[in-house]
Amino acid sequence: MPNSPPWFRLYHRIIDDEKLRVLAFEDRWHFIALCCLKASGLLDQSDENWKSRKVAVKMGLQVRELEEVFRRLEEVGLTDANGHPLAWDELQFKSDLSSDRVRKFREKQRFTALKR
């Protein structure tokens, strides 16, 4: 992901999320790991077969185990069939890149200075 920050938003209310609470403890971690891989851009790569192998290695799983994790997370509505977190776009804001905020702030300062 070009210009993506090295972090992603994780809200404190996740500890009370019903979808996560019905999962086994290790699947909660699998979901967090998938969020990390989504933020890194790995889940958005186009080669599905190679991507599955990379994701499995990153998560310390065999590809067949990964497919089962995807099934369990999809079953409770946390991810789609390919492991993509479903609420990603609502919870991750493009405006989190400070360069955009700084650019807008400086433009506003210049505009204000010209009006004086």
N, C-alpha and C positions, 0 to 999 in steps of 0.2 A: 504494500500500500504506500504510494508515494506521499510524503509529508505526513505520515501518520505518527502520532505521538507514541512513545515507548510504553504507554500505559493505557488502560481502559477504565471506564467508570464501573464501580461495583458499589451498589447502594447498601446502606446498613440494614435496610429492611429485608435483605435476602435471607437473613437468618429465620425470618418468620414466613417465608414463601411456602405456601401449601404444596406446590408442585415439587419443590425440593425436599420438603419434610417427609413426603411419602416414599422417597427413594432410599435405597440402602446408602450407608455412609460413603462407600467408595464411589458410587455414582454421583454423589454431590461433588466430589472432587473431579470426576470426569467432566461434569458440566463446567466447572471453573476452568479446567484445562482447555476445553473446547473454546471458551471465551478468550483465553490467551491466544490460542491458535487463530481464532477469527481476527483478533486485533493485530496479529503479526502478518496477516494476509495469506497464511497457508491454506485456510479453508476456501479461499477464493481462487486458488489455482485451477486451471482448466483440465489438466490431465487427471481424470478421476481415479484410474488404477494406481498411478504413481503417487497421487495425493493420499489415497487411503493408506498406502504403505508408509508414507512419511508421517502421517497423523498417528498411526498405530505405534510406530517407533517412538515418537515424541511422548506418547502416553504410556509406554511400557507394556503394550498389548500386542497380541497377534491380530491379524486382520479380521479373522472370524470373531474374536472377542470384541473388537471395535464395532463390528456390525451389530452385535448384540447390545452393546452400550448405546449405539444410535437408536436401536429399536426401543429400548427402555426409556430413553430420554424423550423420544418422539411420543411414546405412549402417554406420558404425563403432560405433554404440550410444551416442553422446554425447547425442543429443537425440531427441525424438519428431518426428513429421512436421511439427509446427508450430513447431519450434525451441526447445521448452522443454527445458532441461537435465534429463536423466533422474535424476541422483543429487542433485538440488537439495535435497530435504527431508532427506536423510540428512546432507548437508554443511553445511546452514544451520540453525542452532538458533534457535528462537523465544526462548529464554532469553538471547539475546545483547543484549536490551534491558536496559540497566542499571537502568531504573526498576523493573522487576519484582524484580531482585535487591536493590535498596536497600529497597524496600517490605518484602520478606520479612525482611531483616536487621533493620530497625527494629522489626518486629513481634516478632521473636525477642528483641531487646533489651528491649522493654516487658514481655514475658512473663517474662523472667528477672528483671527489676527487681521485678515484682509478687510473685514467689516468695520474695524475700528478706525 
